[in-house]
């Protein structure tokens, strides 16, 4: 186990912010050669770090603290009326769990999702190499939670195991099935899975006030936000 006080961190040069227009961003990365076990990774998650592929990172922008880490205390969460409808609408879906891997079926679903939902972002155009580096290359306990309608793959939630919960790394789903609200359903199922593992928290990554792409995260109440180094309970 590496002592967090001995870790080295590297900051990127400034680059255009992916979330807020006309902003510049910097990112702080943990030394990729450091040997991080689950305990280290869990501690870093509580400090606001996230994983993307093999990299552990946190925003480190000059004069900006818009990116706020968010997590759901799952034992306090109760779905609202709309969320209960989403659960009922999708109760015919089957979940299958696997280790991270590449398949044509997984990649084609990912490709359709990125092309339909994020063609204006820095993940477009998708490629098999991007899929591999982003979702498969993990040094941690990662699982693909795959949702099937009969035998058709319709959504995948990628999650990491932490000591104190699960971390929702990424979710992609069939864009032509908007009527099912698969993105909402995936989070609701991830909350259930976290409870089943007897963990208190589901980590959702960053929430940014004023960013439409991040707005959905505060629909799951209560939520906790990491503000000035402290997890603050927000809204029941």
N, C-alpha and C positions, 0 to 999 in steps of 0.2 A: 504493500500500500504506500503510495506517494503522499508525503505531507503536503497539504495545500500551500503551506507557506514557502515550500521549496519550488513550486511550479513557476515556470517562465511563461510570459504572455507576450504576444506579438500583435501590434496594431497595424491595420492596413492604411494605405494612403486614403485621402478623401475620395469618395466616388458618389455619383448621383444616388439619392435615396430611392429605394424601390417603392416606398409607401406614400411619402409626402412630396408634392410637386415643388420644384425649385429649391430643394434642400440638398445639402451635402451630408454624407454619412461616413462614419468610420466604424470598423468592427475590431473587437478585441478577441483574439484566438488563443486558446490554450496551446502550448507547445505540442505539436502533433506527435512528437517522439516520446512524450511522457506516458508512462504506464498507469492508466487510470482504471481502478477497479470500480465495482458498483457503488461502493461507499463514497469514493471520491466524486463520481458522477452525480450521485444523489445530493451531496453537499453543494456541488456547483449549481445544480438545478435550483436549490433553495436560495442561491445567490443571484439567480436570474440568467444563468447560462442555458443554452439550448444546443442540440446536436443537429448537424446537417452532414450526412455521410460520415466520414471518419473525423470530422472537425467539431470541436466544442467551442462555442462563440457567444459573445454578448455585444450588443450595440455600445459604442463608445464615442458618441458624437459630441463635437464641441458646441457647448451652449444649448444642447437639446436633450431632453429626457422624455421624449414622447413615447418611446417604446416601453411599455410597462408589462412585466410578467404577470400572468393570470393563472389561477388554479381554482378548481371547484372542490370544496369540502363535501365529498360525495354523500356522507351520511346525513347532511343537512339538506341536500337537494331534494325538491319535490317538483315533478314536472307540472307545468301549467296546462291549461285546457288545450291549447294548440299543440303542445308537445305530446300530450296524451293521445291526441288524434294521430300524430305522426307515428307513435308506437303501434297503435291499432292498425294503421294503414299498411304497416310493413311486417306484421306478425307472421306473414307467410314466407319470410326470408330465412334462409339457413346460414348459420355461421360456421366457417371452417378455419382452423388456425394452422399456420405453417411458419417455418423459419423463412427469413428473407431469401428470395430466389428470383431468377429471371424465367419467365415463360412468355410465349407470344401472346397468350390470352391476357396476362397481366399488363404487358407493355402496351398492347393495343387499346386497352381500357384507359391507361394512363395517357396515351397519346391523344385519344379523343377528348379526354377531360381537359388537358392543357390547351389543346387547340380551340375548344369551345369556350373555356372559362378564363384563360390567361394568355390569350394571344397578344395582349398589350404589355406583358411582363417580361422579366429577364429569364424566365424558364422556357420561353418560346424561341425557336421551334424545339420540340422535344426530340430526343434521340435515345436509342438503347444505351449508349454510353452515359448519358445524363441520368437515366433511370437507375443504372447500376451504381454510379457514384453517389447519387442522392439518397437512394432508398435501400440499397443492398449492402454497401460497404459500411459495416457497423462493427465496432469493437465491443459492443455491449449486448445485453440480453434483449433482442428485438424480435418481434413477431408480426406477421401479416395476419390481420383478422379480416377474412374474406367473406363477403355476403353474396349469397347465390339466390336467384329466383329460379326455382327448379334446378336446372344444370347451368344456367347462364350466370356468369360472374357480373355483378352489377355495382359493387363498391368494395374498396379495400381501405382499412384503417391500419396505419403503421404505428406501432406503439413500442416504447422502451420500458423495461422494468426498472423501477427505482426502489430504494429501501422504504420510502414513505409513500409510494404511489406508482402511478403509471404516467408516462409522458406521451402525449399525442403528437407524434412527429409530423405526420401528413395523412390526409385522406383524399382519395380520388374516387370518382364514381361516374356512372353512366349519365352523360349530360342530357340525353333524350328522355330520361325518366324523371323530369322535373316535378311531375305531379306527386311523386313519392317523397320528396324532401329528403333525399338520401344523405345529404350532408348533416342535417339535423339529426336524423336517425342514427348515424354513425356516432355522433357525440353522446346521444342518449344511451346507446349500447356500451360505449366506452365507460360511461359512468357506472352502469350496471356491472361491467367486468371488474372495475376497480373495487367496487363493494364486495364482489365475490372473492377477490383476492385478500379481503380484509385490510385494505389500505385506505387511508383517509383522504388522499388527494389525487385528482386528475389534473395534470399540468397541460395547459392549452397553448403555451407559447406567449407571444406578445400581443397585447391589445394597444391600439393607438386611437386616441380620441380624434374624431374627424376623418378617420380612414374607413371608408365604406366596407372595404374588404375584411376589416377586423371587427366591424360593429356587432356581428352575430355572437361574439363570445360573451358579451354581457347579457345575453338573453337567458343565460343559465345562472339562476340565482338560488342561494347566495353565491357570490364569487369573492375571491380574495385577490387583491392586487399588491404587488411589491412596490411600495412607495417609500423612498428614502431609506432603503435597506430593511424595512419592516413589512410583514404581510398584514394588510389592512382588510378587514371584513367589510364587504360592501353589499348592502341590500338583501332583503329576504323576499 
